[in-house]
Amino acid sequence: MEKILMLSMLLAVSSTAWAANIPEGMGVLPSSVPVPADNPMGEDKIALGKKLYFEPALSKSGHFSCNSCHNLATWGVDNQRFSIGHKWQRGGRNAPTVLNSGFWSKQFWDGRAPLLEDQAKGPPLNPVEMALDSENDAVTRLKAAGYTAEFQVVFGKDSVNYDNMAKAIAAFERTLNTPNAPFDLFVQGKGTISKAAQRGMMKVSEIGCTSCHSGVLFSNNQFMKFDYGSDKGLKSVTGKNEDDHVFRVQSWRNVAMTAPYFHDGSAASLQEVVKIMAKVQLNTALSNHDVRDIVAFLETLTGEVPTITYPQLPRPQGHALDWKE
């Protein structure tokens, strides 16, 4: 018994010792996300937002919902290079994961939406995605589907509107966090990671990856030049030449589960990503051994996904909804 206890103590000390050597800028995912003052969280609001997240009435054809591209059964993505939208069109950028999105200060690859509330307003009206004609069209559909009473409980009388729709969806999305990744447990002295992963952790700091991929998301939440592919990035929003090929730095959280990679979905594997990023961004050619170690480290950033029960959506009794394209 004493030997077992001693071994446990040595393991704990070893884990803590390693945790003390965590490179600067790496952190544990917090237990809660920032919440805007004008959109406080609440159980009824989260439940409404969950239904709206899965609601195909917010697409012109009645076939697509937020979950179509940001599938909660597959780590908040659809694993497609470009997602399928209205009339089977495909967009021009890879759909980022919705998991941990409440920690972002900028939404979309080009950061054009500062808050989740702003982001939630985009896809329903995008002609390539959900293709509704207007905000009023969305409100009409929600009322026809039977949401009036649920909006009233959350927001009060006569409250079915586009802004409140976005607030509810954002509230739900702020619950979609992935704590307790092996790295997080390691940092807290509650677990360990492989020697390869530990080497990879030190290597990404040594070669400079963490100058951008730092903080609790392993992203500095900023824009950086990534001269790769034909997408003009932030320039498509600002029109400024200095914003050409500038993109929001992506998170490493759950990156092992969210292939394909980059804004254009052109990289199929983490090994490929690591090599390209090291070469393009840091002018560094990594050995195969270093690539394997870094990938092992990135795999330790896969957290626990929230348990999601598919919601029962409101619908009128006795007649079908008429989706007119």
C-alpha positions as CSV (number, residue, x, y, z in Angstrom):
1,M,0.0,0.0,0.0
2,E,2.8,2.4,0.9
3,K,4.6,1.7,-2.4
4,I,1.3,2.5,-4.3
5,L,0.9,5.7,-2.4
6,M,4.5,6.6,-3.0
7,L,4.1,6.0,-6.7
8,S,1.0,8.1,-6.8
9,M,2.9,10.9,-5.1
10,L,5.8,10.7,-7.5
11,L,3.4,10.8,-10.5
12,A,1.7,13.8,-9.0
13,V,5.0,15.6,-8.4
14,S,6.2,14.7,-11.9
15,S,3.0,16.1,-13.4
16,T,3.2,19.2,-11.3
17,A,6.9,19.7,-12.2
18,W,6.1,19.5,-15.9
19,A,3.2,21.9,-15.4
20,A,5.6,24.4,-13.9
21,N,7.5,24.3,-17.2
22,I,4.5,25.1,-19.4
23,P,5.6,27.6,-22.0
24,E,4.5,31.2,-21.3
25,G,1.1,32.0,-22.9
26,M,-0.5,28.6,-22.7
27,G,-3.5,28.4,-20.4
28,V,-6.4,26.2,-19.2
29,L,-9.8,26.8,-20.8
30,P,-11.9,28.8,-18.3
31,S,-15.1,27.3,-16.9
32,S,-17.3,30.2,-18.2
33,V,-17.3,32.5,-21.2
34,P,-17.7,36.3,-21.4
35,V,-21.3,37.4,-21.6
36,P,-22.5,40.7,-23.0
37,A,-24.5,42.9,-20.5
38,D,-27.4,43.2,-22.9
39,N,-27.8,39.4,-23.4
40,P,-27.6,37.6,-20.0
41,M,-27.8,33.9,-19.9
42,G,-30.8,32.0,-18.7
43,E,-32.2,28.5,-18.9
44,D,-35.2,29.4,-21.0
45,K,-33.2,31.5,-23.4
46,I,-30.6,28.8,-23.8
47,A,-33.4,26.2,-24.5
48,L,-34.9,28.6,-27.1
49,G,-31.5,29.2,-28.7
50,K,-30.9,25.4,-28.9
51,K,-34.1,25.0,-30.8
52,L,-33.3,27.8,-33.1
53,Y,-29.8,26.4,-33.7
54,F,-31.5,23.2,-35.1
55,E,-34.4,25.0,-36.8
56,P,-34.6,24.4,-40.6
57,A,-37.4,27.1,-40.8
58,L,-34.5,29.6,-40.9
59,S,-33.5,28.4,-44.3
60,K,-35.5,29.2,-47.5
61,S,-35.8,25.5,-48.5
62,G,-36.5,24.3,-45.0
63,H,-33.6,21.9,-45.2
64,F,-30.7,23.8,-43.5
65,S,-30.0,24.9,-40.0
66,C,-27.0,26.2,-38.0
67,N,-26.3,22.5,-37.2
68,S,-26.0,21.6,-40.9
69,C,-22.6,23.3,-41.2
70,H,-21.6,23.3,-37.5
71,N,-22.7,19.8,-36.6
72,L,-22.6,19.2,-32.9
73,A,-22.3,15.5,-33.5
74,T,-19.0,16.0,-35.3
75,W,-17.2,18.6,-33.2
76,G,-19.1,21.6,-34.4
77,V,-18.0,21.3,-38.1
78,D,-19.2,19.3,-41.1
79,N,-15.7,18.0,-42.1
80,Q,-16.3,19.4,-45.6
81,R,-13.8,21.6,-47.4
82,F,-16.7,24.0,-48.2
83,S,-20.2,23.5,-46.7
84,I,-23.3,22.8,-48.7
85,G,-26.0,25.5,-48.7
86,H,-29.1,26.6,-50.5
87,K,-29.7,24.7,-53.8
88,W,-26.6,22.7,-53.0
89,Q,-24.3,25.6,-53.5
90,R,-20.9,25.6,-51.7
91,G,-19.4,28.6,-49.9
92,G,-15.9,29.8,-50.4
93,R,-14.5,29.2,-46.9
94,N,-14.2,26.3,-44.6
95,A,-16.7,26.4,-41.7
96,P,-14.9,26.8,-38.4
97,T,-16.1,24.9,-35.3
98,V,-18.8,26.5,-33.1
99,L,-17.2,24.8,-30.0
100,N,-15.7,27.4,-27.7
101,S,-16.9,30.2,-30.0
102,G,-18.0,32.2,-27.0
103,F,-14.4,32.9,-26.2
104,W,-13.7,34.7,-29.5
105,S,-13.6,38.4,-29.7
106,K,-14.0,38.2,-33.5
107,Q,-16.2,35.8,-35.5
108,F,-15.7,34.5,-39.0
109,W,-12.3,34.0,-40.7
110,D,-12.3,37.7,-41.6
111,G,-13.5,38.8,-38.1
112,R,-16.3,40.8,-39.6
113,A,-18.7,40.0,-36.7
114,P,-17.4,41.0,-33.2
115,L,-20.0,39.0,-31.2
116,L,-21.8,35.7,-31.5
117,E,-25.0,37.7,-31.7
118,D,-23.7,39.4,-34.9
119,Q,-22.5,36.1,-36.3
120,A,-25.8,34.5,-35.8
121,K,-27.5,37.1,-38.1
122,G,-25.3,36.3,-41.1
123,P,-26.1,32.7,-42.4
124,P,-29.9,32.9,-42.6
125,L,-29.7,35.8,-45.0
126,N,-26.6,34.6,-46.9
127,P,-27.8,33.6,-50.4
128,V,-25.3,30.7,-50.6
129,E,-26.1,29.4,-47.1
130,M,-29.7,29.6,-45.8
131,A,-30.9,32.2,-48.3
132,L,-33.9,33.8,-46.6
133,D,-35.1,37.0,-48.3
134,S,-35.1,39.3,-45.3
135,E,-35.2,39.5,-41.5
136,N,-39.0,39.9,-41.8
137,D,-39.1,36.6,-43.7
138,A,-37.3,34.9,-40.7
139,V,-39.8,36.4,-38.3
140,T,-42.7,35.3,-40.3
141,R,-41.4,31.8,-40.5
142,L,-40.7,31.6,-36.8
143,K,-44.2,32.8,-35.9
144,A,-45.7,30.3,-38.4
145,A,-43.7,27.5,-36.8
146,G,-45.1,28.3,-33.4
147,Y,-42.3,30.2,-31.6
148,T,-44.3,33.2,-30.4
149,A,-45.1,31.8,-26.9
150,E,-41.5,30.7,-26.3
151,F,-40.1,34.1,-27.3
152,Q,-42.6,35.7,-25.0
153,V,-41.4,33.7,-22.0
154,V,-37.8,34.8,-22.7
155,F,-38.1,38.3,-24.1
156,G,-41.6,39.5,-23.3
157,K,-44.7,40.5,-25.4
158,D,-44.3,41.0,-29.2
159,S,-40.7,39.9,-29.0
160,V,-40.3,37.6,-32.1
161,N,-37.7,39.6,-34.0
162,Y,-34.4,39.0,-35.7
163,D,-32.3,40.5,-32.9
164,N,-33.8,38.3,-30.3
165,M,-33.4,35.3,-32.5
166,A,-29.7,36.0,-32.6
167,K,-29.5,36.6,-28.9
168,A,-31.1,33.2,-28.1
169,I,-28.8,31.4,-30.5
170,A,-25.7,33.1,-29.1
171,A,-26.8,32.2,-25.5
172,F,-27.0,28.6,-26.5
173,E,-23.6,28.7,-28.4
174,R,-21.9,30.1,-25.2
175,T,-22.7,26.7,-23.6
176,L,-20.8,24.7,-26.2
177,N,-17.4,24.6,-24.5
178,T,-15.0,21.7,-24.3
179,P,-13.2,21.6,-20.9
180,N,-10.8,19.0,-19.4
181,A,-8.6,18.4,-22.4
182,P,-5.6,16.2,-21.5
183,F,-3.4,19.4,-21.7
184,D,-5.7,21.2,-19.2
185,L,-5.6,18.3,-16.8
186,F,-1.8,18.1,-17.2
187,V,-1.4,21.8,-16.4
188,Q,-3.5,21.5,-13.3
189,G,-1.5,18.4,-12.1
190,K,-4.6,16.2,-12.6
191,G,-3.2,14.1,-15.4
192,T,-0.3,13.5,-17.8
193,I,0.4,13.7,-21.5
194,S,2.9,11.6,-23.5
195,K,6.6,12.5,-23.7
196,A,6.1,13.1,-27.4
197,A,3.3,15.6,-26.6
198,Q,5.5,17.3,-24.0
199,R,8.3,17.6,-26.6
200,G,5.8,19.0,-29.1
201,M,4.5,21.5,-26.5
202,M,8.0,22.9,-26.0
203,K,8.8,22.8,-29.7
204,V,5.9,25.0,-30.7
205,S,7.1,27.6,-28.2
206,E,10.7,27.2,-29.3
207,I,10.1,27.9,-33.0
208,G,7.6,30.7,-32.5
209,C,4.1,29.2,-33.1
210,T,2.9,30.6,-29.8
211,S,3.6,34.2,-30.8
212,C,0.1,33.9,-32.4
213,H,-1.3,30.6,-31.0
214,S,-1.4,31.6,-27.3
215,G,-3.9,32.1,-24.6
216,V,-6.7,29.8,-23.5
217,L,-7.9,29.2,-27.1
218,F,-4.3,28.9,-28.4
219,S,-5.1,31.9,-30.5
220,N,-4.3,35.5,-29.7
221,N,-7.7,36.5,-31.2
222,Q,-5.9,38.8,-33.6
223,F,-5.5,39.1,-37.4
224,M,-2.3,37.9,-39.0
225,K,-1.0,37.7,-42.6
226,F,-1.2,34.2,-44.0
227,D,0.0,34.4,-47.6
228,Y,-1.4,31.1,-48.7
229,G,-4.2,30.4,-51.3
230,S,-6.2,32.9,-53.3
231,D,-8.6,34.1,-50.6
232,K,-8.0,37.8,-49.9
233,G,-9.2,37.4,-46.3
234,L,-9.8,40.6,-44.4
235,K,-9.3,42.7,-47.6
236,S,-12.7,41.3,-48.7
237,V,-14.2,43.3,-45.9
238,T,-12.1,46.4,-45.6
239,G,-10.9,46.8,-49.2
240,K,-7.4,47.7,-47.9
241,N,-4.4,46.4,-49.6
242,E,-2.6,45.9,-46.3
243,D,-5.4,43.5,-45.3
244,D,-4.8,41.2,-48.2
245,H,-4.4,37.5,-47.1
246,V,-5.0,38.6,-43.4
247,F,-7.1,36.2,-41.3
248,R,-8.1,35.7,-37.8
249,V,-5.7,33.4,-36.0
250,Q,-7.5,30.1,-35.5
251,S,-7.8,28.1,-32.3
252,W,-5.9,24.9,-31.7
253,R,-8.6,23.7,-29.3
254,N,-10.1,20.4,-30.7
255,V,-8.1,20.9,-33.9
256,A,-7.4,17.2,-34.2
257,M,-11.1,16.6,-34.7
258,T,-12.0,19.5,-37.1
259,A,-10.3,18.6,-40.5
260,P,-10.0,19.8,-43.2
261,Y,-7.9,22.8,-42.3
262,F,-7.2,26.5,-43.3
263,H,-9.7,29.0,-44.5
264,D,-9.9,27.2,-47.8
265,G,-10.0,23.7,-46.3
266,S,-7.1,22.7,-48.5
267,A,-5.1,20.7,-45.9
268,A,-6.5,17.3,-45.1
269,S,-4.2,16.3,-42.2
270,L,-2.6,17.9,-39.1
271,Q,0.8,16.7,-40.3
272,E,0.3,18.7,-43.5
273,V,-0.9,21.7,-41.6
274,V,2.1,21.7,-39.2
275,K,4.6,21.5,-42.1
276,I,2.9,24.3,-44.1
277,M,2.5,26.7,-41.2
278,A,6.1,26.2,-40.1
279,K,7.4,26.9,-43.6
280,V,5.0,29.7,-44.6
281,Q,4.8,31.6,-41.3
282,L,8.1,30.8,-39.7
283,N,10.4,29.9,-42.6
284,T,11.2,26.7,-40.7
285,A,11.5,23.2,-42.2
286,L,10.6,20.7,-39.5
287,S,11.9,17.2,-39.3
288,N,9.3,14.3,-39.4
289,H,10.1,13.7,-35.7
290,D,9.3,17.2,-34.7
291,V,6.1,17.1,-36.8
292,R,5.0,13.9,-35.0
293,D,5.7,15.5,-31.6
294,I,3.8,18.7,-32.4
295,V,0.8,16.7,-33.7
296,A,0.9,14.6,-30.5
297,F,0.7,17.9,-28.5
298,L,-2.2,19.2,-30.6
299,E,-4.1,16.0,-29.9
300,T,-3.9,16.8,-26.2
301,L,-6.1,19.9,-26.8
302,T,-9.2,17.8,-27.6
303,G,-11.6,18.5,-24.8
304,E,-14.9,17.0,-23.5
305,V,-17.8,17.8,-25.8
306,P,-21.1,18.9,-24.2
307,T,-23.9,16.3,-24.2
308,I,-26.6,17.5,-26.6
309,T,-30.1,16.0,-26.7
310,Y,-31.9,16.8,-30.0
311,P,-34.7,19.3,-29.2
312,Q,-38.3,18.9,-30.2
313,L,-39.1,21.9,-32.3
314,P,-42.5,23.7,-32.2
315,R,-44.9,23.2,-35.1
316,P,-48.5,24.0,-35.8
317,Q,-51.1,21.3,-35.3
318,G,-53.1,20.0,-38.2
319,H,-51.3,21.5,-41.2
320,A,-47.8,21.6,-42.8
321,L,-45.6,24.6,-43.1
322,D,-45.3,25.8,-46.7
323,W,-41.7,26.4,-47.7
324,K,-41.6,28.6,-50.8
325,E,-38.3,28.8,-52.6
